[in-house]
Amino acid sequence: MSWTETYRGTVPPWECDVTEHFTIAYYFDRLVEAERNLAEALGLREFLRAGSFVRRYDLRFARELRAGSSFHIDSAPITIGMDGGLRLGHRFVNSANGETVTWIEENWELPPGSLALERRDFIADRFAVWEGPAVEQRPEPKSFEGFVPTARGRVKPTDLGADGRFGLAAIVHRFTDACIQAGAQVGMDAEYLATNRRGLSTFELGLRISGSLTLDVPYLVETGIGHFGNSSVRFIHRMTDPGSGGEVARLSQSRSTSTSTRAARRRGPTTSAPAPPPRRSRSAEAYNSSPTTAPDMQVASVPDRIERSPSSTISGRRSGTMAPMPPIRMPRLPKLAKPHSA
């Protein structure tokens, strides 16, 4: 089995973020459909329905999808281990030029012996060659001390997936909220983004799903920083059940500075540069404007009153002279009989 198409669609503009890129939560929204189609083709749909195993998704964004982009997803099994581990692959392809824009490696940690030998052979006959980048192992935090709350709420009916649990896209939406909260705490708030038309663009994700939540159950997201450089940062988001303290999901999100599409059109091609220092004050330089053309003449001072003598070739009315208006003459109307005397 080679790569099989498991989804085809487009990018609506209302599914783009503040930097005008396809929001990562909607990548997962489309990935869920591709994942289910692949699982159904491999005879693994019952495992997704149960949801009682750990899944990990490693995403590498090679190009951005923007509003109006058309794309499709190809999926295939890659390898299967003796311990029950199953490795699947997905690739988001730009339908216009055939270029792969995003690579996704998905790992299922199935219980040992959960797959019968016939099923394993069936899956192995459909392996495809993985041509995407190798997953880079990032260090995990030794403790969560110092993590700050960045998202909190309850599971809504619209958050539920097809199996009645907190959906994958809804979870990532909460992590997106957490990312914006974390960015504001380091100075990249809404005012900074709007003024500079600059934000952080995600280029790598590592999502681990280890639990599930049902309807009207509370959740809490806490965020820490795993790496902070001149032009990139790696956030670590952790979603838990506040009641039990059990972990539901964890996301490692690597982001770099990005300029919006509108700003890029105005400024033209530019090289990447580190983000400006956060929380910049509104200094006088921000409001300093210089004339685009030189003045026609320079004067030492401006008098309080300027007398302008009109040219003889200009009429009096054009030079500002007010001419007396002739009286308005109305025709006399005939007198009519008074109604009470008629």
ZAPAGU-21622 format. One record per residue (C-alpha): x, y, z; residue in three letters; residue number from 1. Coordinates in pm, 1 decimal. Each point is the difference from the previous one (the first is absolute). Example, Ala and Ser with C-alpha at 12.3 -4.5 7.8 and 13.67 -1.06 7.14 Angstrom:
east/north/up/residu/num
1230.0/-450.0/780.0/ALA/1
137.0/344.0/-66.0/SER/2
REM end
This chain:
east/north/up/residu/num
0.0/0.0/0.0/MET/1
137.7/338.4/-98.6/SER/2
-123.9/330.7/132.9/TRP/3
-378.4/23.6/-10.9/THR/4
-202.9/320.1/-9.0/GLU/5
-203.2/28.9/320.4/THR/6
-120.6/361.2/-19.0/TYR/7
-39.2/282.5/-254.3/ARG/8
-114.1/355.9/65.7/GLY/9
93.5/368.0/23.1/THR/10
96.1/268.7/253.7/VAL/11
-286.8/241.7/78.5/PRO/12
117.1/347.8/107.9/PRO/13
-189.3/-25.1/331.6/TRP/14
222.6/-294.5/98.5/GLU/15
319.4/209.2/-12.8/CYS/16
174.7/153.2/300.5/ASP/17
119.4/355.1/69.0/VAL/18
309.6/-59.2/-214.7/THR/19
-229.8/-105.7/-288.1/GLU/20
110.4/-364.5/3.4/HIS/21
-219.4/-309.7/17.2/PHE/22
-61.5/-47.9/373.9/THR/23
173.4/-310.0/134.0/ILE/24
-318.1/-121.4/171.8/ALA/25
-163.5/-30.7/-341.6/TYR/26
294.3/-207.6/-121.3/TYR/27
-104.9/-245.9/269.4/PHE/28
-364.7/38.9/-95.1/ASP/29
84.5/-126.4/-349.8/ARG/30
248.0/-252.9/137.8/LEU/31
-275.3/-164.4/206.2/VAL/32
-193.2/-76.0/-318.7/GLU/33
311.8/-133.8/-172.7/ALA/34
90.3/-208.2/306.7/GLU/35
-344.2/-160.4/16.5/ARG/36
-3.2/-77.1/-371.4/ASN/37
339.9/-167.0/27.4/LEU/38
-97.6/-192.8/313.1/ALA/39
-313.6/-124.3/-171.4/GLU/40
201.7/-116.3/-301.6/ALA/41
238.9/-189.5/230.7/LEU/42
-274.2/-150.5/214.8/GLY/43
98.2/200.6/309.9/LEU/44
-310.1/211.6/46.4/ARG/45
-95.6/-170.5/327.8/GLU/46
320.4/123.0/165.4/PHE/47
-85.6/362.3/-74.2/LEU/48
-352.8/-51.6/129.6/ARG/49
133.2/-134.2/329.6/ALA/50
272.7/264.8/29.5/GLY/51
174.9/-191.9/277.0/SER/52
356.3/28.0/-129.8/PHE/53
263.1/273.0/-20.2/VAL/54
47.8/180.4/-330.1/ARG/55
275.3/238.0/-101.6/ARG/56
1.9/236.6/-298.1/TYR/57
320.2/163.7/-125.9/ASP/58
-57.7/275.3/-255.8/LEU/59
255.2/179.9/-210.9/ARG/60
-122.4/300.6/-199.8/PHE/61
202.5/51.9/-318.3/ALA/62
-227.5/264.0/-155.3/ARG/63
-296.9/199.3/121.5/GLU/64
-353.3/-48.3/-127.8/LEU/65
-186.5/327.7/-37.4/ARG/66
-356.0/107.4/-69.4/ALA/67
-123.6/-142.6/-329.0/GLY/68
259.7/-277.2/-17.0/SER/69
-115.3/-336.9/-131.2/SER/70
157.3/-308.9/151.1/PHE/71
-44.3/-371.6/55.3/HIS/72
135.4/-254.3/248.0/ILE/73
177.5/-323.6/-87.4/ASP/74
30.5/-267.5/270.1/SER/75
162.0/-340.8/41.0/ALA/76
134.5/-239.7/265.1/PRO/77
377.2/25.4/39.5/ILE/78
114.1/-265.2/249.2/THR/79
-138.9/-227.8/267.3/ILE/80
192.0/-121.4/303.6/GLY/81
-7.4/-330.0/186.9/MET/82
-107.0/183.2/315.5/ASP/83
-320.8/124.4/-161.6/GLY/84
129.5/339.4/-109.9/GLY/85
-145.1/116.0/-331.9/LEU/86
151.3/281.7/-202.8/ARG/87
-216.8/184.9/-250.4/LEU/88
88.1/279.5/-238.3/GLY/89
-197.7/292.0/-139.4/HIS/90
102.0/275.0/-236.0/ARG/91
-187.5/320.1/-84.2/PHE/92
48.5/69.0/-370.5/VAL/93
-64.2/325.2/-184.7/ASN/94
-243.8/-112.2/-267.9/SER/95
104.5/281.4/-234.4/ALA/96
366.8/-97.5/-35.2/ASN/97
30.6/-341.8/169.0/GLY/98
240.9/127.2/265.9/GLU/99
-12.2/-154.4/346.2/THR/100
-51.4/283.5/246.2/VAL/101
-32.9/-196.1/326.9/THR/102
128.5/-339.8/114.3/TRP/103
-173.7/-181.7/286.2/ILE/104
132.3/-310.3/171.8/GLU/105
-258.2/-172.6/220.5/GLU/106
86.6/-268.3/254.1/ASN/107
-249.8/-228.4/172.7/TRP/108
108.8/-167.7/323.1/GLU/109
-231.8/-300.2/-20.2/LEU/110
2.8/-262.6/276.3/PRO/111
223.5/-299.2/-81.5/PRO/112
-192.4/-275.9/-173.6/GLY/113
-291.8/223.4/-94.9/SER/114
55.8/-61.1/-371.5/LEU/115
-49.3/-349.8/-135.4/ALA/116
267.2/-142.6/-227.5/LEU/117
-229.9/16.2/-303.6/GLU/118
-70.1/366.4/66.1/ARG/119
369.2/75.7/39.1/ARG/120
77.4/-168.7/-332.8/ASP/121
-286.8/187.9/-164.4/PHE/122
142.2/332.3/120.1/ILE/123
358.9/-95.0/-88.6/ALA/124
-100.6/-65.4/-361.9/ASP/125
-109.3/362.5/-23.9/ARG/126
312.9/171.6/130.3/PHE/127
119.5/313.4/-178.6/ALA/128
343.6/158.3/1.3/VAL/129
30.7/295.7/238.0/TRP/130
166.7/288.9/-182.6/GLU/131
-62.6/265.2/260.0/GLY/132
249.2/144.9/248.9/PRO/133
112.4/-205.1/297.1/ALA/134
-160.3/94.5/329.7/VAL/135
238.3/195.9/220.4/GLU/136
-18.1/-105.8/362.0/GLN/137
-54.9/299.2/227.0/ARG/138
72.7/-16.4/373.1/PRO/139
-304.1/-35.3/221.2/GLU/140
-28.0/206.6/320.1/PRO/141
115.3/-177.7/314.1/LYS/142
-273.0/173.0/198.2/SER/143
-286.0/239.9/-62.5/PHE/144
98.5/244.3/270.9/GLU/145
-18.4/352.2/-135.6/GLY/146
-266.0/-78.7/-261.7/PHE/147
-268.0/271.1/-6.3/VAL/148
-374.1/-39.5/-73.7/PRO/149
-76.1/103.6/-357.8/THR/150
-340.4/-157.0/-75.9/ALA/151
-287.4/-123.7/210.3/ARG/152
-360.6/-99.6/-67.5/GLY/153
-240.5/-287.9/-48.8/ARG/154
-65.5/-237.8/-287.4/VAL/155
-288.7/128.7/-213.8/LYS/156
-231.9/-201.5/-224.9/PRO/157
170.3/151.1/-306.8/THR/158
336.1/-131.4/127.1/ASP/159
-101.9/-363.9/-19.2/LEU/160
128.9/-222.2/-275.9/GLY/161
-179.3/-280.9/-178.4/ALA/162
68.4/-233.5/293.8/ASP/163
-146.3/232.4/264.4/GLY/164
330.9/113.5/151.0/ARG/165
194.7/326.3/1.9/PHE/166
98.0/24.3/-367.9/GLY/167
355.0/31.0/-124.8/LEU/168
-59.2/332.7/-175.1/ALA/169
-175.5/141.6/308.4/ALA/170
297.5/-96.4/217.7/ILE/171
240.4/174.6/-236.3/VAL/172
-226.5/307.3/-5.7/HIS/173
47.4/22.5/378.3/ARG/174
375.6/-29.7/-46.9/PHE/175
-20.1/284.4/-252.1/THR/176
-171.2/214.9/263.7/ASP/177
274.4/-99.4/242.5/ALA/178
265.8/103.6/-250.8/CYS/179
-153.7/346.2/-38.6/ILE/180
-20.9/35.9/377.5/GLN/181
363.5/-105.8/35.2/ALA/182
106.7/241.2/-275.5/GLY/183
-173.3/287.8/176.6/ALA/184
191.3/-78.6/318.7/GLN/185
331.4/45.8/-185.0/VAL/186
-110.6/324.9/-167.6/GLY/187
-158.7/-118.3/-326.7/MET/188
-352.0/118.1/81.2/ASP/189
-278.2/105.4/-238.0/ALA/190
127.0/359.5/-21.3/GLU/191
349.3/-115.1/-93.0/TYR/192
-130.3/-237.7/-268.9/LEU/193
-232.2/261.8/-152.4/ALA/194
262.6/274.3/-0.6/THR/195
288.9/-203.1/-136.5/ASN/196
-195.2/-248.2/-215.9/ARG/197
239.3/-259.3/135.9/ARG/198
-68.7/-316.7/190.6/GLY/199
128.0/-349.9/61.7/LEU/200
-45.7/-267.8/-263.5/SER/201
-1.9/-365.4/105.8/THR/202
247.8/-218.4/-188.7/PHE/203
-0.3/-313.0/218.9/GLU/204
-250.7/-171.7/228.4/LEU/205
11.4/-304.0/223.5/GLY/206
-342.3/-96.5/140.2/LEU/207
-51.9/-287.3/242.9/ARG/208
-353.6/-116.0/85.6/ILE/209
-1.5/-210.2/316.3/SER/210
-353.8/48.1/137.1/GLY/211
-347.9/117.8/-89.0/SER/212
-270.2/231.7/131.0/LEU/213
-374.8/-20.4/-41.7/THR/214
-275.3/260.0/-14.4/LEU/215
-4.3/276.6/264.0/ASP/216
322.2/-115.8/163.0/VAL/217
244.4/279.6/99.1/PRO/218
348.3/29.0/-145.0/TYR/219
310.7/201.1/81.9/LEU/220
293.6/88.5/-225.5/VAL/221
332.7/108.5/146.4/GLU/222
294.8/119.1/-206.5/THR/223
374.6/13.6/43.0/GLY/224
287.9/101.0/-226.2/ILE/225
233.9/-276.2/-115.0/GLY/226
218.4/224.8/-215.9/HIS/227
26.2/376.0/-52.0/PHE/228
227.6/134.7/-276.4/GLY/229
41.2/319.3/-201.1/ASN/230
-249.8/-100.3/-268.6/SER/231
-169.6/-315.6/129.3/SER/232
-165.2/-136.9/310.1/VAL/233
-128.7/-341.5/106.6/ARG/234
-306.6/-8.3/219.2/PHE/235
-102.9/-308.8/193.3/ILE/236
-373.7/-14.2/68.5/HIS/237
-152.6/-253.8/237.0/ARG/238
-374.0/-68.3/25.2/MET/239
-128.1/-171.0/312.8/THR/240
-324.2/-87.9/175.1/ASP/241
-3.5/241.4/298.3/PRO/242
-203.4/-244.8/204.9/GLY/243
231.4/-298.9/-24.6/SER/244
319.2/172.6/-113.3/GLY/245
42.8/-258.7/-275.7/GLY/246
161.9/109.0/-324.0/GLU/247
-222.1/1.3/-307.6/VAL/248
233.2/142.8/-264.8/ALA/249
338.7/165.7/-37.4/ARG/250
121.5/216.6/-285.6/LEU/251
354.2/105.4/-88.1/SER/252
-30.0/301.4/-230.1/GLN/253
301.8/154.0/-174.7/SER/254
-61.5/341.8/-149.4/ARG/255
203.8/259.8/-187.6/SER/256
-60.2/364.0/-86.0/THR/257
-227.2/63.1/-296.8/SER/258
-125.6/306.1/-188.5/THR/259
-357.6/14.4/-123.8/SER/260
-91.9/-19.8/-367.3/THR/261
-121.1/361.3/-18.3/ARG/262
318.0/130.8/155.8/ALA/263
209.0/-210.5/-236.1/ALA/264
-183.7/143.3/-300.1/ARG/265
64.3/355.4/123.0/ARG/266
365.1/-50.8/85.4/ARG/267
99.6/-238.8/-276.6/GLY/268
239.4/-295.1/42.7/PRO/269
192.1/12.8/326.1/THR/270
235.2/-225.4/186.1/THR/271
-105.2/-150.6/328.6/SER/272
95.5/201.3/306.0/ALA/273
-48.2/-48.2/371.0/PRO/274
-311.5/143.8/154.1/ALA/275
30.9/351.3/145.7/PRO/276
28.1/29.6/376.7/PRO/277
-340.1/-66.6/160.8/PRO/278
-216.9/260.5/165.0/ARG/279
144.9/295.8/-186.0/ARG/280
-115.0/336.4/128.2/SER/281
-174.5/247.0/-225.6/ARG/282
291.4/239.0/-28.8/SER/283
12.2/317.7/-205.8/ALA/284
185.8/-189.3/-272.8/GLU/285
-312.6/-207.8/-65.2/ALA/286
-185.2/315.1/-96.3/TYR/287
278.8/186.5/-180.2/ASN/288
-89.4/58.4/-363.3/SER/289
213.3/168.8/-267.3/SER/290
-132.9/169.1/-315.7/PRO/291
33.1/-209.6/-312.5/THR/292
84.5/306.1/-217.4/THR/293
207.1/308.4/69.2/ALA/294
-187.7/328.6/63.9/PRO/295
-22.0/253.6/-282.7/ASP/296
141.5/283.6/210.6/MET/297
141.3/61.4/344.4/GLN/298
-110.1/292.4/219.6/VAL/299
160.1/135.5/311.7/ALA/300
-331.1/79.4/169.0/SER/301
-369.2/9.9/-73.6/VAL/302
-181.7/333.7/62.2/PRO/303
-322.5/8.3/195.4/ASP/304
-192.5/132.5/-302.0/ARG/305
66.8/-57.1/-366.4/ILE/306
-126.3/256.4/-254.2/GLU/307
-49.0/-137.1/-349.4/ARG/308
-40.4/247.6/-288.5/SER/309
-211.2/-147.9/-280.4/PRO/310
127.8/17.8/-352.7/SER/311
-169.3/234.8/-241.1/SER/312
-76.5/-295.1/-223.5/THR/313
-204.1/-164.8/275.5/ILE/314
-359.3/98.6/47.4/SER/315
-106.7/160.6/322.7/GLY/316
-213.7/-295.4/95.3/ARG/317
290.0/-249.9/-39.6/ARG/318
234.9/222.6/200.3/SER/319
-235.5/-6.6/292.7/GLY/320
-185.1/331.3/-43.0/THR/321
-359.8/-25.9/109.1/MET/322
-236.7/172.0/-247.4/ALA/323
-336.6/127.1/125.6/PRO/324
-283.8/-235.1/-86.4/MET/325
-284.3/159.7/-202.4/PRO/326
-341.1/6.2/168.7/PRO/327
-223.9/-293.5/-69.4/ILE/328
-310.7/108.4/-185.4/ARG/329
-307.1/-221.2/28.6/MET/330
-306.1/48.5/-224.1/PRO/331
-306.0/129.4/173.4/ARG/332
-278.4/-252.8/33.0/LEU/333
-366.1/95.1/-45.6/PRO/334
-195.2/50.3/315.7/LYS/335
-246.2/-274.3/71.4/LEU/336
-328.4/36.3/183.7/ALA/337
11.5/-84.8/366.6/LYS/338
-158.4/-342.5/66.9/PRO/339
-219.7/127.2/282.5/HIS/340
-151.1/277.3/-216.3/SER/341
-47.0/-206.8/-316.3/ALA/342
REM end
